[in-house]
Amino acid sequence: MSETKTNAMRILEQNKIVYESHSYPHGKEPPDGETVAKLLNREPESVFKTLVTKGGGNYYVFVIPVLKELDLKKAAKSVGEKSVEMIPVKDINKVTGYIRGGCSPVGMKKQYKTVFAKECDTVPKIIVSGGRVGLQIEADAAELIKLVGGTIGDITF
């Protein structure tokens, strides 16, 4: 079965980054990250979610384990802002080009400052959205971070 490549997948291939794609069944609403991990038969520690925030007139992207929460104070500090807040769900597509549940740190409309949670160092590979609901990509965290010009930070609780 050949799958339609997403922007994220094309960018990984153009940059010669080895990845594995995983599909999972879903309904109308995207499942939460813990459910995605179960559907993929993977440990939730290796599955990461992509969150988009705004602070000081800029957008920032944070990639954190699905079982963790983003600490907004730590997140703001990691990008040199006084504060950051989650953007409204209705703005996700306008800002990133992706939809809720299918937001990948790779291939957004613009490259925003991106911080990966330090937990990405504790697993050999991380799984992030592949750019649409029902599709995840698994790759080496260091390669993803380098690709998006990201950093690693202490941003969760």
Secondary structure, 3 states (H helix, E strand, C coil): CCCCCCHHHHHHHHCCCCEEEEECCCCCCCCCHHHHHHHCCCCHHHEEEEEEEEECCEEEEEEEECCCCECHHHHHHHCCCCCCEECCHHHHHHHHCCCCCCCCCCCCCCCCEEEEEHHHHHCCCEEEEEEECCEEEEECHHHHHHHCCCEEECCEC
